[in-house]
Amino acid sequence: SGGKLDINIFPQRQELNRGWSPEGKRFRIMERYVAKNLGSFFYHRVLYDDETWIPHSLEYGVLLQDAKWWVETFQNK
């Protein structure tokens, strides 16, 4: 999202995080939208299916300029 914090808060599939897969390309498009449109409201929610710290999926939502939500869920395992 254009932030400066360069640490891993939770494990994320490399091909998703770097935009190498079709799903990862959509994820990166959403991140770039938020970074380009400063002040955009967005959220990033991690979803777990076990007791590990690795989320099974990630939900990313962006409130677009036309006041419509763009929400995608990405598989992380």
Biotite code that builds the C-alpha atoms (Angstrom):
import biotite.structure as struc

atoms = struc.array([
    struc.Atom([0.000, 0.000, 0.000], chain_id="A", res_id=1, res_name="SER", atom_name="CA", element="C"),
    struc.Atom([3.006, 2.219, -0.330], chain_id="A", res_id=2, res_name="GLY", atom_name="CA", element="C"),
    struc.Atom([3.985, 2.067, 3.328], chain_id="A", res_id=3, res_name="GLY", atom_name="CA", element="C"),
    struc.Atom([7.574, 2.267, 4.525], chain_id="A", res_id=4, res_name="LYS", atom_name="CA", element="C"),
    struc.Atom([7.425, -0.591, 7.054], chain_id="A", res_id=5, res_name="LEU", atom_name="CA", element="C"),
    struc.Atom([9.599, -3.335, 5.546], chain_id="A", res_id=6, res_name="ASP", atom_name="CA", element="C"),
    struc.Atom([8.912, -6.283, 7.839], chain_id="A", res_id=7, res_name="ILE", atom_name="CA", element="C"),
    struc.Atom([6.753, -9.372, 7.527], chain_id="A", res_id=8, res_name="ASN", atom_name="CA", element="C"),
    struc.Atom([3.892, -9.194, 10.002], chain_id="A", res_id=9, res_name="ILE", atom_name="CA", element="C"),
    struc.Atom([2.532, -12.526, 8.720], chain_id="A", res_id=10, res_name="PHE", atom_name="CA", element="C"),
    struc.Atom([3.707, -15.022, 6.085], chain_id="A", res_id=11, res_name="PRO", atom_name="CA", element="C"),
    struc.Atom([2.355, -14.333, 2.617], chain_id="A", res_id=12, res_name="GLN", atom_name="CA", element="C"),
    struc.Atom([2.771, -16.493, -0.480], chain_id="A", res_id=13, res_name="ARG", atom_name="CA", element="C"),
    struc.Atom([5.614, -15.045, -2.519], chain_id="A", res_id=14, res_name="GLN", atom_name="CA", element="C"),
    struc.Atom([3.781, -15.288, -5.855], chain_id="A", res_id=15, res_name="GLU", atom_name="CA", element="C"),
    struc.Atom([0.843, -13.409, -4.314], chain_id="A", res_id=16, res_name="LEU", atom_name="CA", element="C"),
    struc.Atom([2.902, -10.719, -2.598], chain_id="A", res_id=17, res_name="ASN", atom_name="CA", element="C"),
    struc.Atom([5.132, -10.077, -5.612], chain_id="A", res_id=18, res_name="ARG", atom_name="CA", element="C"),
    struc.Atom([2.403, -10.255, -8.229], chain_id="A", res_id=19, res_name="GLY", atom_name="CA", element="C"),
    struc.Atom([3.793, -13.310, -10.007], chain_id="A", res_id=20, res_name="TRP", atom_name="CA", element="C"),
    struc.Atom([0.503, -15.260, -10.210], chain_id="A", res_id=21, res_name="SER", atom_name="CA", element="C"),
    struc.Atom([-2.801, -14.130, -11.785], chain_id="A", res_id=22, res_name="PRO", atom_name="CA", element="C"),
    struc.Atom([-4.152, -13.700, -8.245], chain_id="A", res_id=23, res_name="GLU", atom_name="CA", element="C"),
    struc.Atom([-1.001, -11.816, -7.260], chain_id="A", res_id=24, res_name="GLY", atom_name="CA", element="C"),
    struc.Atom([-1.390, -9.471, -10.213], chain_id="A", res_id=25, res_name="LYS", atom_name="CA", element="C"),
    struc.Atom([-4.885, -8.491, -8.974], chain_id="A", res_id=26, res_name="ARG", atom_name="CA", element="C"),
    struc.Atom([-3.512, -8.034, -5.445], chain_id="A", res_id=27, res_name="PHE", atom_name="CA", element="C"),
    struc.Atom([-0.755, -5.713, -6.693], chain_id="A", res_id=28, res_name="ARG", atom_name="CA", element="C"),
    struc.Atom([-3.228, -3.693, -8.817], chain_id="A", res_id=29, res_name="ILE", atom_name="CA", element="C"),
    struc.Atom([-5.256, -3.060, -5.673], chain_id="A", res_id=30, res_name="MET", atom_name="CA", element="C"),
    struc.Atom([-2.145, -2.064, -3.694], chain_id="A", res_id=31, res_name="GLU", atom_name="CA", element="C"),
    struc.Atom([-1.040, 0.304, -6.457], chain_id="A", res_id=32, res_name="ARG", atom_name="CA", element="C"),
    struc.Atom([-4.512, 1.895, -6.561], chain_id="A", res_id=33, res_name="TYR", atom_name="CA", element="C"),
    struc.Atom([-4.291, 2.714, -2.845], chain_id="A", res_id=34, res_name="VAL", atom_name="CA", element="C"),
    struc.Atom([-0.716, 4.015, -3.150], chain_id="A", res_id=35, res_name="ALA", atom_name="CA", element="C"),
    struc.Atom([-1.646, 6.203, -6.138], chain_id="A", res_id=36, res_name="LYS", atom_name="CA", element="C"),
    struc.Atom([-4.838, 7.570, -4.560], chain_id="A", res_id=37, res_name="ASN", atom_name="CA", element="C"),
    struc.Atom([-3.551, 8.988, -1.300], chain_id="A", res_id=38, res_name="LEU", atom_name="CA", element="C"),
    struc.Atom([-6.186, 9.088, 1.409], chain_id="A", res_id=39, res_name="GLY", atom_name="CA", element="C"),
    struc.Atom([-8.052, 6.079, 0.002], chain_id="A", res_id=40, res_name="SER", atom_name="CA", element="C"),
    struc.Atom([-9.805, 4.006, 2.629], chain_id="A", res_id=41, res_name="PHE", atom_name="CA", element="C"),
    struc.Atom([-8.775, 0.358, 2.503], chain_id="A", res_id=42, res_name="PHE", atom_name="CA", element="C"),
    struc.Atom([-8.480, -2.636, 4.771], chain_id="A", res_id=43, res_name="TYR", atom_name="CA", element="C"),
    struc.Atom([-6.480, -5.822, 4.788], chain_id="A", res_id=44, res_name="HIS", atom_name="CA", element="C"),
    struc.Atom([-7.875, -8.729, 6.818], chain_id="A", res_id=45, res_name="ARG", atom_name="CA", element="C"),
    struc.Atom([-6.095, -12.009, 7.463], chain_id="A", res_id=46, res_name="VAL", atom_name="CA", element="C"),
    struc.Atom([-8.219, -15.160, 7.819], chain_id="A", res_id=47, res_name="LEU", atom_name="CA", element="C"),
    struc.Atom([-7.024, -18.267, 9.628], chain_id="A", res_id=48, res_name="TYR", atom_name="CA", element="C"),
    struc.Atom([-8.191, -21.887, 9.484], chain_id="A", res_id=49, res_name="ASP", atom_name="CA", element="C"),
    struc.Atom([-5.830, -23.361, 12.097], chain_id="A", res_id=50, res_name="ASP", atom_name="CA", element="C"),
    struc.Atom([-3.664, -22.413, 15.093], chain_id="A", res_id=51, res_name="GLU", atom_name="CA", element="C"),
    struc.Atom([-0.592, -21.405, 13.074], chain_id="A", res_id=52, res_name="THR", atom_name="CA", element="C"),
    struc.Atom([0.382, -17.826, 12.289], chain_id="A", res_id=53, res_name="TRP", atom_name="CA", element="C"),
    struc.Atom([-0.006, -18.466, 8.547], chain_id="A", res_id=54, res_name="ILE", atom_name="CA", element="C"),
    struc.Atom([-3.338, -17.144, 7.264], chain_id="A", res_id=55, res_name="PRO", atom_name="CA", element="C"),
    struc.Atom([-5.217, -19.353, 4.814], chain_id="A", res_id=56, res_name="HIS", atom_name="CA", element="C"),
    struc.Atom([-6.501, -16.317, 2.932], chain_id="A", res_id=57, res_name="SER", atom_name="CA", element="C"),
    struc.Atom([-6.294, -12.550, 2.817], chain_id="A", res_id=58, res_name="LEU", atom_name="CA", element="C"),
    struc.Atom([-9.207, -10.217, 2.247], chain_id="A", res_id=59, res_name="GLU", atom_name="CA", element="C"),
    struc.Atom([-8.346, -6.843, 0.753], chain_id="A", res_id=60, res_name="TYR", atom_name="CA", element="C"),
    struc.Atom([-10.935, -4.118, 0.356], chain_id="A", res_id=61, res_name="GLY", atom_name="CA", element="C"),
    struc.Atom([-10.703, -0.675, -1.202], chain_id="A", res_id=62, res_name="VAL", atom_name="CA", element="C"),
    struc.Atom([-13.322, 2.055, -1.152], chain_id="A", res_id=63, res_name="LEU", atom_name="CA", element="C"),
    struc.Atom([-13.217, 3.459, -4.683], chain_id="A", res_id=64, res_name="LEU", atom_name="CA", element="C"),
    struc.Atom([-13.735, 7.105, -5.605], chain_id="A", res_id=65, res_name="GLN", atom_name="CA", element="C"),
    struc.Atom([-17.303, 6.371, -6.776], chain_id="A", res_id=66, res_name="ASP", atom_name="CA", element="C"),
    struc.Atom([-18.100, 5.129, -3.216], chain_id="A", res_id=67, res_name="ALA", atom_name="CA", element="C"),
    struc.Atom([-18.259, 1.477, -4.317], chain_id="A", res_id=68, res_name="LYS", atom_name="CA", element="C"),
    struc.Atom([-16.301, -1.268, -2.574], chain_id="A", res_id=69, res_name="TRP", atom_name="CA", element="C"),
    struc.Atom([-13.729, -3.382, -4.404], chain_id="A", res_id=70, res_name="TRP", atom_name="CA", element="C"),
    struc.Atom([-13.168, -6.476, -2.265], chain_id="A", res_id=71, res_name="VAL", atom_name="CA", element="C"),
    struc.Atom([-11.111, -9.541, -3.178], chain_id="A", res_id=72, res_name="GLU", atom_name="CA", element="C"),
    struc.Atom([-10.135, -12.638, -1.213], chain_id="A", res_id=73, res_name="THR", atom_name="CA", element="C"),
    struc.Atom([-6.756, -14.202, -2.007], chain_id="A", res_id=74, res_name="PHE", atom_name="CA", element="C"),
    struc.Atom([-5.653, -17.716, -1.088], chain_id="A", res_id=75, res_name="GLN", atom_name="CA", element="C"),
    struc.Atom([-2.479, -17.733, 0.984], chain_id="A", res_id=76, res_name="ASN", atom_name="CA", element="C"),
    struc.Atom([-1.813, -21.454, 1.480], chain_id="A", res_id=77, res_name="LYS", atom_name="CA", element="C"),
])
